[in-house]
Amino acid sequence: MNAFSSNRHIRIPPGLWLIPLFLCISLIFFIMSSPANASVIDVFGASPTATQENLWAYANVSKPTYTATSIMIPTDTPAPAVTETPASIVMEIVENAAVPAAQESLSGPVVSYGGSKYVLVDISEQHMYVYEGDALLYSFVASTGMGNSTRIGTFQVQSKIPNAYGSTWNIWMPNWLGIYWSHGLENGIHALPILSNGATLWAGFLGRPVSYGCVVLGTYEAQVLYDWAEMGTPVEIQW
């Protein structure tokens, strides 16, 4: 007769019940500890606890402040200040001396002119146009007198002086072409004046009224006009 049966019924020894219990416990432990099954609900219905470390956090950061700075925007440089009243220049005439000579007459008698040369000065444009016959020979930027101190009208070249001296302001006026009298003084056309220290007065200001009544040209342009002009050449000044 079989040792494990009696009356044809199976008898399990008491110690064998521990083996299934042990296997069940081992299976549950394996499921709980396996990374692949970490998201699976265990047999008791509990979810696994997340163990991932937080890599960010809230922080209060103060907003930077901005202080506005003012910027100085340069404006056009004003013309050099002058201390005279707009009028004709009181001057002494020298031919080539380095020091002023005694004052003398600035022009001789009115010259009768029969040539075709003609000079037009437009105050509104601050420009000079030089013609011979119907041909425009030169077009020069010019400066006339402040405060409308340059007289309008038709005049003529009545004197030609290589270098005129203005004793009131201690300035030299190269390539002087006298064109009209004003209260016993003569106004004319000349190059940018030269100060006693050798500096050029009104350099960079041509094209706007800056003179004391004369018509001022650039150094080169005044030399060209002086060499071209003849005694008696008509000079018209208009608005």
DRENSE-463665 format. One record per atom (N, C-alpha, C): residue in three letters; x, y, z. Coordinates in steps of 0.001 Angstrom, whole numbers, plus 524288, in hexadecimal, padded with zeros to 5 digits. Each point is the difference from the previous one (the first is absolute). Last residue first. Layout:
BEGIN
ALAXYZ/...
! end
This chain:
BEGIN
TRP84696A237872B05/TRP7FDA37FC1180365/TRP7FDE37FB987FCB1/GLN8110E80C5C7FA6A/GLN7FA507FF9D8001F/GLN7FE4E7FC2080437/ILE8111480B747F5BA/ILE7FE987FD37804D8/ILE7FA158002A8006B/GLU8102F802DB7F058/GLU7FA8C800A4801A3/GLU7FF0D7FCBA804E1/VAL810A5808D47F44F/VAL7FECD7FC5780444/VAL7FA6B80130801BC/PRO80E788049B7EE75/PRO7FB12800A9802EA/PRO7FF477FBAE80423/THR8129B807F87F901/THR7FC9B7FB6C7FF3D/THR7FB01800B58032E/GLY80F2980C057FFE5/GLY7FB31801577FD67/GLY7FC647FB587FF10/MET813C47FBE380229/MET7FDC8804E080203/MET7FB2B8015E7FCC6/GLU8041D7EC3480071/GLU8027F804B77FDFA/GLU7FD97804BB802B1/ALA802317E970803F5/ALA7FD09804E87FFDA/ALA80352804827FDEC/TRP807077EE6380303/TRP7FC8C800597FB71/TRP7FD8F8056E7FF5F/ASP80AFE7FB0D80EA4/ASP803297FFD17FB35/ASP7FCB2800DE7FB21/TYR7F7747FF1C81053/TYR80374804927FFED/TYR80339800227FAFC/LEU7F5637F13D80382/LEU7FCE18048B7FE83/LEU8036D804DC7FF86/VAL808077F080805F2/VAL7FE427FF577FA93/VAL7FD05804D57FE2C/GLN804E17FF71811A1/GLN80493800CF7FCAD/GLN7FE947FF857FA38/ALA7F3367FC3180C97/ALA8010C805A17FFE8/ALA804B98013A7FC91/GLU7FB997EE4E802EF/GLU7FC25802807FCA6/GLU800FA805E87FF93/TYR80A6D7F5CE80BB4/TYR8012B7FECE7FA8B/TYR7FC54802F57FC52/THR7FCFA801DC8122F/THR80527802027FE97/THR801417FF1F7FA39/GLY7EBE9801CB8051D/GLY804427FCBC801BE/GLY805328020B7FDF7/LEU7F14780E4780226/LEU800C17FB207FD26/LEU804367FCC08029D/VAL7F1F58119480441/VAL8049D7FCEA80145/VAL7FFF77FAF27FCE9/VAL7F7CA814D6800B3/VAL7FEF47FADA7FDC9/VAL805007FCD580094/CYS7F9FA8108180D1A/CYS802AC7FE697FB3F/CYS7FE057FAB67FE1B/GLY7FA498077E8101C/GLY7FDC7802CB7FB97/GLY802767FE6F7FADC/TYR804D27F8BE8106B/TYR7FE3F8050D801F4/TYR7FDB9803587FBA6/SER7FFD47E9F280124/SER803968046B7FF84/SER7FD9B804F480247/VAL7F7E07EE8F7FE3A/VAL80391800638047A/VAL80342804F77FFE3/PRO7EF1F7F3747F67B/PRO801B680564800F6/PRO8036E8005A804DD/ARG800327EE8C7F462/ARG7FC41802828037E/ARG801E080598800FA/GLY809B27F46A7F571/GLY7FACA7FE357FE9C/GLY7FBD780207803B3/LEU813AD7FCCC80697/LEU7FE38802157FAFC/LEU7FAB17FDB37FEA1/PHE80B447FC2580F3B/PHE7FAEB8029080077/PHE7FE2D8027F7FAEB/GLY810E67F728803B1/GLY7FBDF7FC3D8011F/GLY7FA9C8025C80059/ALA80F3980CBD8038C/ALA800ED7FB247FD1D/ALA7FBDF7FC028019F/TRP802AC8123F80678/TRP7FB407FE0C7FD73/TRP800F47FB227FCB4/LEU8114C809B180470/LEU7FAF28015280252/LEU7FB947FDEF7FC93/THR8149C7F976802CC/THR7FC34801BC7FC19/THR7FAB6800E180299/ALA8149A801AB80850/ALA7FB5B7FCAF7FF64/ALA7FC46802667FC09/GLY81052807F78064D/GLY800617FC987FB75/GLY7FB537FC7C7FF20/ASN802C080E0C80D10/ASN802FD7FB548016F/ASN800787FC137FB8F/SER7F62A80FF47FE6A/SER8056E8017780100/SER803607FB548017F/LEU7EF5D7FC6A7F3BC/LEU800D98029A80505/LEU805D380111800D0/ILE7F45B7FE2A7EDBE/ILE8043E7FDA2802F9/ILE800CC8032A804FB/PRO7EE8D7FCB17F1BA/PRO803DE8035C8029A/PRO804087FCD58030E/LEU7F5EF7FA067EE18/LEU7FF697FF75805A9/LEU8043F80327802C9/ALA7FD24807797ED7A/ALA8009E7FAB780204/ALA7FEE37FFE1805D7/HIS7F69980EA47F3BD/HIS805497FE6C8018C/HIS7FFFD7FA5E801F3/ILE7F45B8127A7F7EE/ILE800427FA487FFC0/ILE805917FE7A80174/GLY7F5C98124580683/GLY8020E7FD577FB6C/GLY7FF6B7FA1D80043/ASN7FC82815CA80872/ASN7FEEF7FA6380071/ASN801EE7FD627FB00/GLU805068135A80A04/GLU7FF307FCBA7FB6A/GLU7FEE97FA5580189/LEU7FCB2814C5808AA/LEU8031D7FB428004F/LEU7FEAA7FC797FB69/GLY7F73081042803D5/GLY80585801517FFA8/GLY8039D7FB6180055/HIS7ED757FDC780051/HIS80157803D580416/HIS805E2801108001D/SER7FD627F28D7F33C/SER7FBCC80047803DA/SER801D08037880478/TRP8050D7F92E7EA5C/TRP80118802FF804BA/TRP7FB3C8000A8038E/TYR807007F0CA7F12D/TYR7FCB4804A5800FD/TYR801928027F8052B/ILE80A207F1F97F769/ILE7FB99800837FC59/ILE7FC638049980131/GLY815127F5EF80260/GLY7FC40803C9801FE/GLY7FBA1800DA7FC20/LEU80D8A7EFF4803D2/LEU7FD81802A97FB9F/LEU7FBEF803BB8023F/TRP811A87F3BA80777/TRP7FBD4803CB800C1/TRP7FE3C802557FAD6/ASN80C8B7F14F80774/ASN7FD3A8004F7FAF9/ASN7FB388038E80056/PRO806317FAD0812BB/PRO802B67FF2F7FB0A/PRO7FC5B800A17FB57/MET800768075D813E7/MET7FC117FE217FC4D/MET802827FF607FAA5/TRP804D5801AD81677/TRP801AA800C17FA9B/TRP7FC077FD777FC5E/ILE7FED780874814CC/ILE7FF9D7FB927FC71/ILE801F1801927FA95/ASN7FBDC809A78117A/ASN8053C7FDCF7FF57/ASN7FFCF7FB067FCB2/TRP7F20180C9180487/TRP7FFE17FAA180203/TRP8052C7FD2B7FF62/THR7FE08811F97FAE2/THR7FC627FFB480469/THR800097FA9D8027D/SER809C0804067F03F/SER802898018C804E6/SER7FC5E7FF78804AC/GLY801F27F64F7ED15/GLY7FBDD802658031A/GLY8020A8014D8055E/TYR809157FCD67EBC1/TYR800587FF68805B1/TYR7FB85802D2802A7/ALA805047F65A7EBED/ALA7FDF180483802D8/ALA800127FEE0805D5/ASN8095E7F8E57ED62/ASN7FF407FE9D80585/ASN7FE56804D2802FD/PRO8013D7FFE27ED05/PRO8019D7FA9A80126/PRO7FEF07FE668059C/ILE7F49480DCF7F4D3/ILE8044C80035803BF/ILE801A37FA6A80151/LYS7F34080CB37F278/LYS8023B7FABB8006A/LYS804DE8006E8036E/SER7ECDA80BC07FAAC/SER805517FFAC8020D/SER801AC7FA5480033/GLN7EFA6805287F919/GLN8024B805337FFF8/GLN805708002680276/VAL7EFA87F32D7F6F1/VAL805107FF9D802A5/VAL802B4805447FF7F/GLN7EB47800087FFF3/GLN804527FE6F7FCA1/GLN804F67FF8680341/PHE7E9097FF2480203/PHE804B9802FF80117/PHE804267FE6F7FBFE/THR7E9FB7FE2E8058D/THR803E47FEE57FBFF/THR80497803B7800BC/GLY7F20D7F80480F49/GLY80074803D07FBD1/GLY804027FE337FC03/ILE7FBE47FD3681633/ILE7FE777FDEC7FAEE/ILE80055804617FBEE/ARG80B2A7FCF5812DF/ARG7FC56803257FCFB/ARG7FEAF7FD3F7FADE/THR805847F83F81366/THR80204800747FAAA/THR7FBEB802B97FC9C/SER7FCAE7FB9D811D7/SER80373804907FF95/SER802A1800797FAB4/ASN7F2BD7F3E7809B6/ASN7FF06802807FAF0/ASN80361804E27FF38/GLY802437F42880EB9/GLY7FBEF803F080098/GLY7FEE8803057FB09/MET811ED7F7417FEE2/MET7FC197FEDE80401/MET7FBFD8046E80037/GLY80AEB7FC147EE07/GLY8001B8026F8051F/GLY7FBA77FE41803A1/THR807507F2E87F0F8/THR7FF0A805A280003/THR7FF98801E7805A0/SER8093A7EED77F4BF/SER7FD76801D9804CA/SER7FF67805E47FFA2/ALA802537EE557F17C/ALA801948050F80225/ALA7FD50800F780538/VAL805147F0D97EF36/VAL7FD53800DB804FD/VAL802238050380263/PHE800C77FCE57EAF9/PHE802BF7FFD1804FC/PHE7FC288007380494/SER8031D7FCB37E9FC/SER7FBAF7FFFF803C0/SER8025E7FF0C8055C/TYR8068B805EF7EAB2/TYR800E67FE288054E/TYR7FAF98005F8032D/LEU8000C803757ED55/LEU8054E7FE12800C1/LEU800C67FD7580552/LEU7EFC9803EE7F1A3/LEU801157FFD980598/LEU805647FD89800C8/ALA7F82E80AAF7EEAD/ALA802327FB2D80235/ALA800FA80096805D8/ASP7FA3580D267F305/ASP7FBB07FCBD801DB/ASP801E27FB06802B5/GLY80CE580F828000E/GLY7FC007FF947FC02/GLY7FB5E7FD038023D/GLU80BCB7FCFC80C72/GLU8029F802E47FBD8/GLU7FCA97FF4E7FB25/TYR7FD457FD898168B/TYR7FECE7FF4D7FA7B/TYR803F4802F17FCA0/VAL7FBA27F7D7814C8/VAL803A68032C7FCF9/VAL7FF3D7FEBD7FA36/TYR7F5BD7FE7481425/TYR8004A7FDF07FAAE/TYR8034C803C27FCBA/MET7FC027FACB815ED/MET801DC803A97FC05/MET800627FD357FABD/HIS7F4FD7FDE08142A/HIS802DE7FDD37FB97/HIS8018A804607FC40/GLN7F2EA7FDA080F00/GLN8056880066801E9/GLN803AB7FDA17FBEC/GLU7ECE88028C7FEF1/GLU802AC7FB047FF1C/GLU805667FFD78027C/SER7F58080F4680113/SER7FC9C7FBCE801E6/SER8028A7FAA77FF5E/ILE8088E80F2D7F95B/ILE800217FFCB805BB/ILE7FCBF7FB7780209/ASP80A96802D17EDA8/ASP7FAA97FF07801CD/ASP8001A7FF37805EE/VAL80C8E809167EFB2/VAL7FFF37FDF380556/VAL7FA557FF7D801BE/LEU80BF98022D7ECEF/LEU7FAEB800298029A/LEU8007D7FD6A80555/VAL80CC18090C7EF49/VAL7FFC47FCFE804E7/VAL7FAA1800C38026B/TYR80B058023F7EBF1/TYR7FB93801718035B/TYR7FFEC7FC56804BA/LYS80A6C8064E7EBE5/LYS8003C7FD5280513/LYS7FBC380222803A3/SER80520805887EE01/SER7FB7F7FC7080090/SER7FFFB7FD1080531/GLY807ED814777FA04/GLY800DC7FA687FF5A/GLY7FB0E7FCD5800EE/GLY8043A8133C80151/GLY7FD487FE307FB5C/GLY800A67FA397FF0F/TYR8016C810F380F7C/TYR8013B7FA897FEA6/TYR7FCC87FE4C7FB54/SER807E38118580C0F/SER7FC4C7FE967FBEA/SER801827FAAE7FDEA/VAL803CB807D5813A9/VAL8023C7FE347FB19/VAL7FB9D7FEC17FC32/VAL802AD80DA38114E/VAL7FCD97FBD07FDD4/VAL801FD7FEAE7FA8D/PRO80E0B8081880D1E/PRO7FB1E801887FD77/PRO7FD2A7FB4B7FDD2/GLY80C5E7FA7E80E74/GLY80098804977FCB6/GLY7FAC3801747FDB6/SER804547F5E1812F0/SER7FEA57FF887FA7E/SER800FD805157FD29/LEU803857FD3681265/LEU7FF4C7FA9E7FE5C/LEU7FEC07FF7A7FA40/SER80BAC80E8B80C4F/SER7FB367FF317FD04/SER7FFBA7FA777FDF7/GLU80B028021E81105/GLU7FFE3802ED7FB2C/GLU7FAF97FEC07FD17/GLN80BFD7FD5E813B9/GLN7FB187FF987FD1E/GLN8002F803727FB22/ALA811727F74780804/ALA7FC7380469800E8/ALA7FB2D7FF7D7FC9E/ALA808E17EE27804CE/ALA801FB804E67FDCF/ALA7FC188045080116/PRO8049F7EC73809F4/PRO7FC65803937FD73/PRO802BD804DE7FDF2/VAL80AAB7EE41800C0/VAL7FDAA80370803EF/VAL7FC70803D37FD2E/ALA809A47F3C77F682/ALA7FE5F7FCA680448/ALA7FD8B8032A80455/ALA800488049F7EA7B/ALA802A7800A6804FD/ALA7FDDD7FC488040B/ASN7FB298038B7ED3F/ASN802C97FB3380169/ASN802848003780563/GLU7F33680CB47F8E7/GLU801097FCD77FB68/GLU802AA7FAE68017C/VAL7F1DE80BC880B4F/VAL805907FF0F7FF47/VAL800AA7FC9A7FB3C/ILE7F0A380C9E80B27/ILE801727FD047FB65/ILE805E87FF8B7FFB8/GLU7F0588024880FCB/GLU804698028A7FD8D/GLU801E07FC6E7FBAA/MET7EC2380289809C5/MET804BD7FD107FEDC/MET80426803897FDC6/VAL7EB337FC8F80832/VAL803EB804287FFF1/VAL805307FD537FF38/ILE7ECDE7F8607FA25/ILE804E77FF51802CC/ILE8035F804DC7FF7A/SER7EA547FED78001C/SER804847FFAF7FC92/SER804F77FFAC80343/ALA7EF807F87880931/ALA800F7804E47FD41/ALA8048C7FF2D7FC59/PRO7F5397F6CC81189/PRO800857FF3F7FA59/PRO80072805377FD32/THR8072D7FE678135E/THR7FAEC8007F7FD8A/THR800B47FF4E7FA26/GLU80CB87F6DB80EC3/GLU7FEEC804B87FD0D/GLU7FA528002E7FE49/THR8096D7F1F980909/THR7FEDA804488039E/THR7FEA98050E7FD2B/VAL7FE797E98E7FCF7/VAL8028C804CF7FE4E/VAL7FE41804658038E/ALA801377E9317FF61/ALA7FDA0804CD801E1/ALA8031B804B27FE10/PRO7FE917ED727F593/PRO8030D802CC803F3/PRO7FD6C8051E80185/ALA7F37C7F0D67F994/ALA80424803227FDA8/ALA802F7802DD8043F/PRO7F6E77EDE180507/PRO7FE95805537FE70/PRO804A0802D37FD92/THR7FB9D7EB1D7FF90/THR8037E803B58027F/THR7FEA0805827FE45/ASP7F21D7F00680113/ASP80385802B17FC6C/ASP80348803F8802F2/THR7F9F17F0F480BFA/THR7FD37803257FC25/THR803F68029E7FC79/PRO7FFE47ED9680CE5/PRO80260804E87FE3A/PRO7FCA0802B67FBFA/ILE7F9FE7F3BE81026/ILE800357FFC67FA4E/ILE80243805287FE0D/MET8005A7F470812CD/MET8004F8052B7FDB7/MET800967FF717FA1E/ILE7F6DE7F31F80EAC/ILE803FD800547FBF5/ILE7FFCB805757FDAC/SER7F9D97F55E81337/SER7FEEF803E67FBF5/SER80494800477FC44/THR7F8E77EF3580B7A/THR80411803F67FFC3/THR7FEC6803B87FB8F/ALA7F5077F13980D4C/ALA800A7802AA7FAFA/ALA8043D8041F8006B/THR7FD417EDB180AA5/THR8006380593800DA/THR80112802AB7FAD6/TYR7F7B77ECC4807CE/TYR80280802C17FBAC/TYR7FFD0805CC8011E/THR7FEFE7EBDE80B3C/THR7FE0A805477FF0E/THR80316802877FBAB/PRO7FB567EAB180422/PRO803ED8042B7FFE9/PRO7FD8A8053A7FED1/LYS7F67F7F02780A50/LYS80058802347FAC6/LYS80406804637FFF6/SER800007EED480D31/SER7FE67805747FF96/SER800E4801FF7FA81/VAL7FB9D7EC36806BD/VAL80440803097FDA3/VAL7FE15805917FF50/ASN7FAF07ED0180AB0/ASN7FE65805657FF36/ASN804AA803217FE08/ALA7FB1D7EA997FE05/ALA80386803DA8024E/ALA7FDEC8056D7FEC5/TYR7FB467E92C7FF70/TYR7FE70805617FF50/TYR803F08039E802A5/ALA8059C7ED187F816/ALA7FD78802448049A/ALA7FE7E8059B7FEB3/TRP8082D7EBB17F7CC/TRP7FEC28057A7FF78/TRP7FD48801DC804EA/LEU804D57EE007FC89/LEU80491802CD7FDFD/LEU7FEF2805D67FF3C/ASN7F8E07EE0480C1E/ASN7FE89804D37FD61/ASN804DD802FC7FE5D/GLU7FED77EAA780220/GLU801A7804CB80299/GLU7FE3D804C37FCE1/GLN7F6EB7EBF980168/GLN80335803647FCB5/GLN801198052C802CA/THR7F55D7F0398059E/THR804E880144802B9/THR8036B803C07FCD3/ALA7EA817F860802EB/ALA803F38024B7FC90/ALA804C48019F80320/THR7F2B17EFF8804E9/THR8012D8057080160/THR804468020F7FC75/PRO7F10F7F05C7FBE5/PRO80566800FB801BD/PRO800E1805DB800E5/SER7ECEE7F73E802F3/SER80353801C87FBBA/SER8057D8010180204/ALA7F0657F21A80736/ALA802EA804D080108/ALA8035B801597FB4F/GLY7F4997F02C802DD/GLY7FD4C804A27FDFF/GLY802E380510800DB/PHE805057ED83803C7/PHE7FCF88026980430/PHE7FD51804FA7FE41/VAL80B647F5D67F510/VAL7FB907FCA980156/VAL7FCAB8025080445/ASP80AB080D417F43E/ASP801447FAFC80293/ASP7FB027FD3F8019E/ILE8035680D347EF66/ILE7FD927FFE580532/ILE801007FAB48026D/VAL80CEB809247F1F2/VAL7FBA47FC498006B/VAL7FDE37FFEE80591/SER80F78809617F953/SER7FB17802CA7FF1C/SER7FB387FC7B8006E/ALA811B77F9B0801DE/ALA7FF4580404803FD/ALA7FAD6802D87FF64/ASN809477F0E47F6D2/ASN7FA9B7FFAE801DE/ASN7FECE80432803FF/ALA810C47FE387F80E/ALA7FC797FF8B7FB88/ALA7FA5F7FFED80197/PRO80E067FFE780CA8/PRO7FF358052B7FD8F/PRO7FC237FFCA7FB84/SER7FFDC7F28B810FD/SER801C08003D7FA8C/SER7FF09805777FDC1/SER7FADA7F9748119A/SER80559801FD7FF92/SER801D4800A57FA69/MET7EEDB7F934804C6/MET800A3805048029F/MET805558025F7FF0C/ILE7FBFA7EEE17F9BC/ILE7FCFD803FA7FD28/ILE800D98056480257/PHE807A87F1B18088C/PHE80283800DD7FAF6/PHE7FD3E804497FCEA/PHE7F8B87FA2A80FFD/PHE804C88030C800F0/PHE802B8801527FAE3/ILE7F1497F4957FF76/ILE7FE66805558015F/ILE804BD8037B800CD/LEU803267EE407FD29/LEU7FE108027A7FB42/LEU7FE61805AB800FD/SER805247F58E80E54/SER8048E801467FCB8/SER7FE52802DB7FAFE/ILE7F2F17F94A80B6C/ILE8029E8048880267/ILE80494801C57FCA0/CYS7F73E7F0A47FAF5/CYS7FC98804957FF4E/CYS802948050080210/LEU8086A7EFAD802AF/LEU80043801A07FA88/LEU7FCB1804DD7FF07/PHE7FF487F844810A8/PHE80526802627FF2A/PHE80085802057FA62/LEU7F1027F67D80480/LEU7FFFF8050E802A1/LEU80511802E47FF17/PRO7FE3D7EEA57F9CB/PRO7FD0F803DA7FCE2/PRO7FFE88056980272/ILE808A37F2B880A0D/ILE802B0801087FAF9/ILE7FCD6803BA7FC9C/LEU7F9E67F944810A7/LEU8037E8048F80065/LEU80288801637FACD/TRP7F50F7F0DE80316/TRP7FD01804D67FF48/TRP8037B804F08002C/LEU806397EE0580391/LEU7FFF7801907FA7B/LEU7FCD4804F47FF0F/GLY801B07F728810D1/GLY80469803737FE9B/GLY7FFE9801D27FA65/PRO7F33C7F36580772/PRO7FF5D8056B801D6/PRO804648038D7FE42/PRO7FA847EF6F7F41F/PRO8027B800C98051C/PRO7FF9E805B580195/ILE7F1FA7F66C7F440/ILE804A78035F7FF65/ILE8024F800CC80558/ARG7F2987F14A7F62E/ARG801588029A804DB/ARG80510803197FF20/ILE7EF797F6C07F402/ILE8057A801C580065/ILE800A3802ED8050C/HIS7F2557EF7B7FBE2/HIS8003B805BD80098/HIS805A2801A0800D2/ARG7F9737EDAC7FF22/ARG800108028E7FAC9/ARG7FF8F805E58005F/ASN802697F51D80EF9/ASN7FAA27FF727FE17/ASN7FF49803117FAFA/SER810A48055D80616/SER7FD277FC6D80370/SER7FA65800187FE4F/SER815528069F7F99D/SER7FA577FFB47FF74/SER7FDC67FC35803E3/PHE81292803B27FD15/PHE7FD7D8052B80038/PHE7FA197FFC87FF9D/ALA80C187F10F7FEEE/ALA800A7802578052D/ALA7FD208053280071/ASN7FA317EECE7F449/ASN80328804CD7FF99/ASN80027802BD80538/MET7FE5D7EAC47FE26/MET7FC9C8049E80000/MET8037C804BE80000/
! end
